[in-house]
Amino acid sequence: MSSTKLGLLFCVLFVTLEAFQAVYLGSVFQAIDSFLVGAWVFGISVIGTVVVTLVFHAHQLATSCREWRLIVALNIYAAITWSTYFGAVQIIEPAVLFTIFSGMVPIGTAIAAFYGMKEALAPKRIATRIGNGLILLSIVWLCASTIAGMSGFVRGGTWTAFLGVALSVLSGGCTSLVILYSARLNARGVGPLAQFGLRFVLYTALAVVAVFVGVDEKREAPTWEALWPVVLVGLAVIALPLYLVQKAVPLIPASTIAAMTALGPVFVFAMQVFEGRVDYAPATLLGIIVFLLGALIAVWGATRTQTT
């Protein structure tokens, strides 16, 4: 298999597992302290990957020390990504959050390209532009309809809805920067495994502090018997897909990865249709349909660049 096809395969696996996470963990995070789950999932991931890197790729840790500015940037953006994502899932409809989050990855990449970030640059395909335009339109509509009270779920009033969509936009935008800076760090000699462990150190520390402070503490604390299955699922559908997309970074351009990320809501919609429980509010459904069309067009344009 060529490196390009392998990179695209990693992206498909990433969006599949990410969609599974959005469908099956969205309601879980509204019942269990999301920072507690995050601390366990990312804590295990950080310790495991750093130890393996130290044993098999110690020189990459030395390179990381020399490139400490990039490591710090990755930690900051990754921490913002997951803190805002887990915050937004508490207060707005998970389908709206996930769609906005996913769409902001290619939009954020396009903005970075506009400002001259070389890792974000990609061939100018008309299909990609049209697709990104529809994605942006759907994001604006989902934000507006949620703030106007037209979505299926908001835990509060207008300002709560505004906060939820703002956190969603910020989370997706920071994810695009994580991908772009990962590509830059990879070019300087730090591979996927080392990067995966090192970029979640700050978020893990913040999650641990948030647990002790009680930032997202629920009325009833989960027992270990209730928590450990969620942590195992989290490792499979949160940590693993993030590692897969990290593996794709050296193989295909960041702009293609960003476009593929937008397929997440397409997979979510397909899973929910299969289950027979597509119960979105009409305004949400309209935004998601526009998004799905834009994502498919954008991915066609991006992957056509890679395979022709």
ROZAPA-587730 format. One line per field, with one value per residue (C-alpha): x, z, y; chain; residue number from 0. Coordinates in steps of 0.2 Angstrom, whole numbers, padded with zeros to 4 digits. Last residue first. Layout:
N
px c(X	...);
pz c(Z	...);
py c(Y	...);
chain c(A	...);
n c(NUM	...);
This chain:
308
px c(-0021	-0023	-0019	-0027	-0043	-0042	-0044	-0058	-0068	-0066	-0072	-0087	-0092	-0090	-0100	-0115	-0114	-0113	-0129	-0138	-0132	-0138	-0155	-0156	-0152	-0166	-0178	-0173	-0164	-0172	-0161	-0164	-0166	-0150	-0144	-0149	-0139	-0124	-0125	-0127	-0112	-0102	-0106	-0103	-0085	-0082	-0075	-0059	-0056	-0054	-0042	-0032	-0031	-0025	-0012	-0004	-0002	0010	0019	0003	-0007	0001	-0006	-0023	-0021	-0015	-0031	-0042	-0034	-0035	-0054	-0063	-0052	-0045	-0062	-0070	-0058	-0061	-0080	-0078	-0068	-0080	-0096	-0086	-0075	-0091	-0097	-0099	-0117	-0122	-0109	-0093	-0088	-0076	-0074	-0058	-0050	-0057	-0051	-0034	-0032	-0039	-0027	-0012	-0019	-0021	-0003	0004	-0006	0006	0020	0012	0005	0021	0032	0021	0019	0037	0048	0061	0059	0047	0036	0036	0029	0016	0011	0010	-0003	-0013	-0013	-0018	-0033	-0038	-0037	-0051	-0062	-0061	-0064	-0079	-0087	-0083	-0091	-0106	-0108	-0105	-0119	-0131	-0128	-0130	-0147	-0154	-0149	-0144	-0147	-0155	-0165	-0160	-0171	-0167	-0160	-0143	-0144	-0151	-0137	-0123	-0130	-0133	-0115	-0108	-0118	-0112	-0094	-0096	-0105	-0090	-0078	-0086	-0086	-0067	-0063	-0072	-0063	-0046	-0032	-0018	-0014	-0006	-0009	0009	0016	0006	0003	-0011	-0023	-0016	-0020	-0038	-0040	-0034	-0046	-0060	-0054	-0054	-0069	-0081	-0077	-0081	-0096	-0103	-0098	-0106	-0122	-0124	-0119	-0134	-0128	-0122	-0112	-0104	-0097	-0086	-0079	-0075	-0068	-0056	-0052	-0046	-0039	-0027	-0023	-0019	-0008	0001	0005	0012	0023	0029	0033	0043	0052	0060	0077	0068	0058	0074	0080	0064	0066	0083	0075	0065	0063	0064	0060	0046	0038	0039	0032	0018	0012	0013	0004	-0010	-0013	-0015	-0025	-0038	-0038	-0038	-0051	-0063	-0061	-0062	-0079	-0087	-0100	-0119	-0117	-0101	-0111	-0124	-0110	-0101	-0111	-0114	-0099	-0087	-0093	-0090	-0072	-0070	-0075	-0067	-0050	-0052	-0055	-0040	-0028	-0034	-0030	-0013	-0011	-0017	-0004	0010	0007	0000);
pz c(-0046	-0029	-0018	-0027	-0029	-0010	-0007	-0020	-0015	0004	0000	-0009	0004	0018	0009	0006	0024	0031	0021	0028	0046	0045	0039	0053	0066	0061	0060	0078	0077	0080	0069	0080	0067	0072	0054	0052	0068	0062	0045	0053	0064	0049	0040	0056	0056	0037	0042	0048	0030	0025	0039	0035	0017	0022	0034	0019	0018	0025	0040	0048	0045	0061	0071	0064	0070	0087	0089	0084	0098	0112	0110	0104	0111	0126	0130	0129	0142	0152	0151	0156	0171	0178	0182	0193	0199	0206	0198	0209	0211	0208	0195	0196	0181	0189	0205	0211	0212	0195	0187	0194	0186	0170	0169	0172	0158	0147	0149	0146	0131	0117	0123	0122	0104	0098	0104	0095	0079	0076	0081	0067	0062	0048	0062	0072	0057	0053	0072	0071	0057	0066	0082	0073	0065	0082	0089	0077	0081	0100	0097	0087	0099	0114	0105	0101	0119	0126	0114	0120	0138	0133	0125	0140	0149	0145	0127	0117	0101	0092	0088	0103	0094	0100	0093	0076	0074	0078	0067	0053	0054	0054	0039	0029	0034	0028	0012	0008	0013	0000	-0014	-0010	-0010	-0026	-0034	-0031	-0025	-0022	-0003	0010	0028	0032	0024	0036	0024	0032	0020	0023	0042	0037	0026	0040	0052	0040	0037	0057	0060	0052	0064	0079	0072	0068	0084	0094	0085	0087	0105	0108	0119	0137	0144	0127	0126	0141	0135	0119	0127	0138	0124	0111	0124	0131	0113	0108	0124	0123	0104	0107	0121	0110	0096	0108	0115	0099	0106	0120	0107	0098	0114	0115	0097	0101	0114	0100	0107	0126	0128	0115	0124	0140	0133	0124	0140	0152	0140	0135	0153	0158	0142	0146	0165	0166	0151	0161	0176	0166	0158	0176	0172	0167	0152	0147	0145	0133	0121	0123	0111	0096	0097	0102	0087	0076	0082	0079	0061	0058	0064	0054	0038	0042	0045	0028	0020	0027	0020	0003	0003	0009	-0005	0000);
py c(0058	0050	0064	0079	0068	0066	0084	0088	0072	0077	0095	0088	0075	0088	0101	0089	0083	0101	0106	0090	0094	0112	0106	0093	0105	0117	0103	0096	0080	0063	0052	0036	0022	0013	0013	0031	0035	0026	0035	0052	0049	0044	0060	0070	0063	0066	0084	0075	0070	0088	0092	0077	0083	0100	0092	0084	0065	0052	0061	0067	0050	0042	0057	0054	0036	0042	0053	0038	0027	0040	0044	0029	0015	0023	0031	0013	0007	0023	0021	0003	0008	0021	0011	-0002	0012	0021	0037	0052	0057	0075	0078	0086	0096	0109	0099	0106	0089	0084	0100	0098	0081	0088	0102	0090	0078	0094	0099	0082	0079	0084	0074	0057	0059	0067	0053	0040	0051	0054	0069	0073	0091	0087	0078	0094	0104	0091	0091	0110	0109	0095	0104	0120	0112	0105	0123	0128	0114	0117	0136	0134	0121	0133	0147	0136	0132	0149	0156	0143	0147	0166	0162	0151	0135	0117	0118	0103	0100	0115	0130	0141	0156	0153	0135	0141	0154	0142	0129	0141	0148	0131	0125	0140	0136	0118	0124	0136	0122	0111	0124	0128	0109	0107	0121	0114	0126	0114	0114	0126	0122	0117	0133	0145	0159	0169	0162	0144	0146	0152	0136	0125	0133	0130	0112	0109	0120	0108	0094	0105	0113	0095	0088	0102	0102	0083	0084	0096	0110	0113	0098	0094	0112	0109	0093	0101	0117	0107	0095	0108	0120	0107	0102	0120	0123	0106	0108	0126	0119	0105	0118	0129	0114	0109	0106	0095	0086	0081	0073	0064	0058	0051	0040	0031	0013	0013	0032	0031	0016	0025	0041	0032	0023	0038	0049	0037	0032	0050	0054	0041	0043	0062	0063	0052	0062	0078	0072	0070	0057	0060	0072	0064	0048	0056	0061	0044	0033	0044	0056	0042	0031	0046	0047	0029	0030	0047	0040	0024	0034	0045	0030	0023	0040	0039	0022	0027	0041	0030	0017	0000);
chain c(A	A	A	A	A	A	A	A	A	A	A	A	A	A	A	A	A	A	A	A	A	A	A	A	A	A	A	A	A	A	A	A	A	A	A	A	A	A	A	A	A	A	A	A	A	A	A	A	A	A	A	A	A	A	A	A	A	A	A	A	A	A	A	A	A	A	A	A	A	A	A	A	A	A	A	A	A	A	A	A	A	A	A	A	A	A	A	A	A	A	A	A	A	A	A	A	A	A	A	A	A	A	A	A	A	A	A	A	A	A	A	A	A	A	A	A	A	A	A	A	A	A	A	A	A	A	A	A	A	A	A	A	A	A	A	A	A	A	A	A	A	A	A	A	A	A	A	A	A	A	A	A	A	A	A	A	A	A	A	A	A	A	A	A	A	A	A	A	A	A	A	A	A	A	A	A	A	A	A	A	A	A	A	A	A	A	A	A	A	A	A	A	A	A	A	A	A	A	A	A	A	A	A	A	A	A	A	A	A	A	A	A	A	A	A	A	A	A	A	A	A	A	A	A	A	A	A	A	A	A	A	A	A	A	A	A	A	A	A	A	A	A	A	A	A	A	A	A	A	A	A	A	A	A	A	A	A	A	A	A	A	A	A	A	A	A	A	A	A	A	A	A	A	A	A	A	A	A	A	A	A	A	A	A	A	A	A	A	A	A	A	A	A	A	A	A	A	A	A	A	A	A	A	A	A	A	A	A);
n c(307	306	305	304	303	302	301	300	299	298	297	296	295	294	293	292	291	290	289	288	287	286	285	284	283	282	281	280	279	278	277	276	275	274	273	272	271	270	269	268	267	266	265	264	263	262	261	260	259	258	257	256	255	254	253	252	251	250	249	248	247	246	245	244	243	242	241	240	239	238	237	236	235	234	233	232	231	230	229	228	227	226	225	224	223	222	221	220	219	218	217	216	215	214	213	212	211	210	209	208	207	206	205	204	203	202	201	200	199	198	197	196	195	194	193	192	191	190	189	188	187	186	185	184	183	182	181	180	179	178	177	176	175	174	173	172	171	170	169	168	167	166	165	164	163	162	161	160	159	158	157	156	155	154	153	152	151	150	149	148	147	146	145	144	143	142	141	140	139	138	137	136	135	134	133	132	131	130	129	128	127	126	125	124	123	122	121	120	119	118	117	116	115	114	113	112	111	110	109	108	107	106	105	104	103	102	101	100	99	98	97	96	95	94	93	92	91	90	89	88	87	86	85	84	83	82	81	80	79	78	77	76	75	74	73	72	71	70	69	68	67	66	65	64	63	62	61	60	59	58	57	56	55	54	53	52	51	50	49	48	47	46	45	44	43	42	41	40	39	38	37	36	35	34	33	32	31	30	29	28	27	26	25	24	23	22	21	20	19	18	17	16	15	14	13	12	11	10	9	8	7	6	5	4	3	2	1	0);
